Every structure is written in structure tokens, then in C-alpha cells.
Amino acid sequence: MKTNMLSRVADGMFWFNRYMERADGMLLTLHTFYILSFDKEMNDSQGYKPLLEYYTDLTKEQIIQSQYDSNFVLKYIICDNQNVNSVKNLVRKARENARGAQDKITKELWEHINSLYHFMNSPDLPRRLETYEALDIITSLKKDLLLYNGILHVTMPRGLGWCFSSVGKNIERCLHTISLTQAYYKPINYNLEGEEDLLYWRRLLLSLSGYEQYLKSYSNISHNRKVIQHVIFNKDFSHSVIYTLDLIDKYLVSLSIDNTSSEARTLQNQFGRLKSLIKFTDYHHLNDEQLDEVLKDTKKLLNQFSNDFSKLFFSYT
């Protein structure tokens, strides 16, 4: 790899932003589910199940037992030391990686991550999540992650560090979108011609920051196919699968431009095949079985690409 960045530093840039994106997506989903849990008129058959299935190592029995238990879920997702994907642990790991690449990130970004780290380690945080303060804490954390993204975009130079951190961020965002989409299509057997109402899709769309945009674009229509168009194929939606894949493609080209090795060409070809799964799928004529396969295959290939990307650029063995 012909770059001026050590693989250890590049690795840190990739993972600190990936961990922060994971925390961001998780908090947005948690905030959505928590708010809607107060809506007693809403027929909620899943509770926190989609969140617990994707972001935790809990068994099926434990998930069933706790999928409607807000007190347990809030503490487990936000600050449980035993949950490797708790916000507390993700921020800690992001801070460790940012520290290792500190000369490549801005002072403002480091200070914000550090401040968030100290808040997550407040000894009274678990207790406060059991009180009336819980909603304020979740909302504040969600805003902190939004502010993190703002500081990242405004202050970070667009060099190699930006490219590595952007690839990590968009791999994580793409996997989040696919997994949540699967969580809402699997219970209805991926039925694209079904008549599920907007209330059914509201949790998914809010968890991806796409509800308002969806309402402005697709009102008064059958939702099952249009939701797929929005979250998978909409190039103007920043959490859609195709949007995130386009950004990964862009930064992969930037990182590989001076790398003439066969491994780099192989990786670009590998990603091209992955992206073509989405790019050349005609969602107008997509059937239920094909949707299931496209989501599974894209997720599998993206995880494989992430591993191979790390092997090439970070010298993983």
C-alpha cells in the first residue's frame, strides 16, 4: 500500500468512526423504540426485539424475556459492562482507537469523544436510567452523537484518515440498515404486495432517520414495496444501502489509486460485484424470495469485504 499512513493508524481511523456510527445507529433505534413504547394504541408485536437481536449476544430466550422490559434494555444497551456493544463499551473502544490516531484527528473531535467517554463512565448513570431522567439521558446522548458527526464533518481534513474513517462508518451504517430492514420484513415473509399500514413501518423508518423524508416522497400508497425502494435503493437517502455503498466505493477508489497490487484490484472487483447486487436489481419487479436473497447476500458479502479490506490495508493475518 503506497500511502504515508501507518497501517496501525489507518486501523484506528477505520474503527473509531465505525464504533461511533454503531453507537449512533443503536441510540437512534433505542430512542425510537423507547418513545413508541409509550403509545398504548400501537400494536407492537416486537418491542425491543430487533435491537436486541442485532446488537447483543443475548440468547433467544433472554430476548423474548426482556423484549418489553424498558428498564433492563436501557441499562443493558447504554451502560452494561458485560454487553460488548453497549454505548459505554463502544465509546471506550472508539476513544482507544482515536487516541492511537490522535495526530490525525482534530482537537475538537478528540475533546468531544473524551467528554462523551467521561459521561458514559458516570457512576450514577445506571441508577438515573431507572428514573424519570431516562428519556432526557437518551435524547441527550442522541444529540451528542449528532454533534459528533457535525464536528467530524466540519473539522476533519479530507485526507487518508478521512477515507479510512468514512469506509468504516459506511460499512457499519449499511449493515445497520440491512439488519433492521430484515427485522421488519421477515415477520411478514418479505411480502412486497402486502398491505401493512404506515404504523407498522414507522419504527423502521424512524430508526433510520428516514420517516419524514418517506412521508414527503411516498404518501397515500402501498407501503411494503415503497419502503424497500426508500431504505435500499434511494440514492438521495443518506441511510439507504445504495447511498452507503456509493460512498464506500468512492473512498475505496481514493485509497487504491496508488496501489497497483493484484490484491487491491481483486478487492475493487470484489466490491464491484457486491455493489452490483443492489445497483442492478429492479425493485419494481422484485419478488419476495429475491428480496430475502438480496438482503442476505449483500450483508454476507459486505462482511467479507470488510474482512478483506482490513487484511489488505491493516496487515491483518
Buried (B, 14 or more C-beta within 10 A) or exposed (E): BEBEBBBEBBBBBBBBBBBBBBBBBBBBBBBBBBBBBEEEEEEBEBBBBBBBBBBBEBEEEBBEEBBBEBEBBBBBBBBBEEBEBBBBBBBBBBBBBBBBBBEBBBEEBBEBBBEBBEBBEEEEBBEBBEEEBBBEBBBEBBEBBBEBBEBBEEEBEEBBBBBBBBBBBBBBBBBBBBBBBBBBBEBEEBBBEBEBEBBBBBBBBBBBBBBEBBEEBBEEEEBBBBBBBBBBBBEEBBBBBBBBBBBBBBBBEBBBEEBEEEBBEEBBEBBEEBBEBBBEBEBEEBEBEBBBEBBEEBBEBBEEBBEBBBEBBBEEE
